[in-house]
Amino acid sequence: MATKTWDAASERFTETDAGRIDRLRRLRRIHGVARMMDTAIGIPGTRFRFGADSIMGLVPLVGDAGGALIGLYIVNEARRMGVPNDKLAKMIGNLAVNSVVGSVPLAGDLFDVFFKSHRRNLNIVLDHFGVTADDLRAKR
């Protein structure tokens, strides 16, 4: 399915509705993954939230590697949607910092709770497309 069509009047490609719907579906999917990994669980009575990445990080090396692999899914989806290479490099850097610092016993686990690399990467993608998280929650 082509997501762009040639507009002869403006002499450039324009995105079709199918392309916008596909992009929105992908953005919703990576929003869900980022939420699960970084902010799925809230502590009642506080604004403190953490996710599966923090819990997986408790397992030495394997947990941080698993979190990085899930994060690479978000980076790959961003690449497939056309996010520029400089932003992809920043996203990979966020994952690398999270994995390297997160692998340090105890201090790394605390770092995982506060750094939230998946949410940072989601925000890079959303900012690139000019979409807010509220746009993803709205039913269309």
C-alpha positions in Angstrom: 0.0 0.0 0.0 1.5 3.3 -1.1 1.4 6.0 1.6 2.3 8.9 -0.6 0.8 10.1 -3.9 2.1 12.7 -6.4 0.2 16.0 -6.3 0.7 17.5 -9.7 -0.6 20.9 -8.6 2.0 21.4 -5.9 4.6 19.2 -7.7 5.4 17.1 -4.6 4.3 14.0 -2.8 1.5 14.1 -0.3 0.6 11.6 2.4 -2.6 9.7 1.9 -5.2 8.9 4.6 -4.0 5.3 4.6 -0.4 6.5 5.4 -1.6 8.6 8.3 -3.7 5.8 9.7 -0.8 3.4 9.5 1.6 5.9 11.1 -0.9 6.5 13.9 -1.3 2.8 14.5 2.4 2.4 14.7 2.8 5.3 17.1 0.1 3.9 19.3 1.9 0.5 19.4 5.2 2.0 20.4 3.4 4.2 22.9 2.1 1.1 24.5 5.5 -0.6 24.6 7.1 2.5 26.1 4.4 2.8 28.7 4.8 -0.9 29.6 8.5 -0.6 29.9 8.8 2.7 31.8 5.5 3.8 33.5 3.0 0.9 33.7 3.0 0.6 37.5 2.2 3.5 39.7 2.6 3.7 43.5 -0.7 4.8 45.0 -0.7 8.2 46.6 2.4 9.4 44.7 3.2 10.4 41.1 6.0 7.8 41.1 5.8 5.3 38.2 8.0 2.5 37.0 7.7 -0.3 34.5 8.9 -3.6 33.3 12.4 -2.3 32.4 13.0 -1.5 36.1 11.9 -4.9 37.2 13.8 -6.7 34.4 16.9 -4.8 35.4 16.9 -6.6 38.7 18.2 -9.7 36.9 21.9 -9.0 36.3 22.9 -8.4 32.6 20.1 -10.5 31.1 17.4 -8.1 32.3 19.2 -5.0 30.9 19.9 -6.8 27.6 16.2 -7.8 27.3 15.2 -4.2 28.0 17.6 -3.0 25.3 16.2 -5.4 22.8 12.7 -4.2 23.4 14.0 -0.7 23.1 15.5 -1.6 19.7 12.0 -2.5 18.5 11.0 1.1 19.1 14.1 2.4 17.3 13.3 0.0 14.3 9.7 1.2 14.1 10.9 4.8 14.1 13.4 4.0 11.3 10.6 2.3 9.3 8.5 5.4 9.7 11.2 7.7 8.3 12.7 9.3 11.4 16.1 10.9 10.4 19.4 9.2 11.3 20.5 11.9 13.8 17.4 11.2 15.9 17.8 7.5 15.5 21.4 7.9 16.8 20.1 9.8 19.8 17.6 7.1 20.5 20.3 4.4 20.3 22.4 6.5 22.7 19.5 6.6 25.2 19.3 2.8 25.1 23.1 2.4 25.4 23.2 4.7 28.5 20.3 2.8 30.0 21.9 -0.5 29.4 25.4 0.4 30.5 24.5 2.3 33.6 21.6 0.0 34.3 24.0 -3.0 34.5 25.8 -1.6 37.5 24.4 -3.5 40.6 22.0 -1.6 42.8 22.9 1.9 41.5 21.9 0.8 38.0 18.6 -0.5 39.2 17.8 2.9 40.8 19.0 4.6 37.6 16.5 2.5 35.6 13.6 3.8 37.6 14.4 7.4 36.8 16.0 7.5 33.4 13.1 6.0 31.3 14.9 5.6 28.0 11.8 4.2 26.2 9.7 7.2 27.0 12.5 9.5 25.9 12.7 7.7 22.6 8.9 7.8 22.2 9.0 11.5 22.8 11.7 11.9 20.1 9.5 10.1 17.6 6.3 12.0 18.6 8.1 15.3 18.4 9.4 14.4 14.9 5.9 13.8 13.7 4.3 16.7 15.6 2.0 14.3 17.6 1.2 14.5 21.3 0.5 11.6 23.6 -3.0 12.9 23.9 -3.5 12.5 20.1 -2.6 8.8 20.5 -5.2 8.3 23.2 -8.1 9.9 21.3 -10.2 7.5 19.3 -10.4 8.3 15.6 
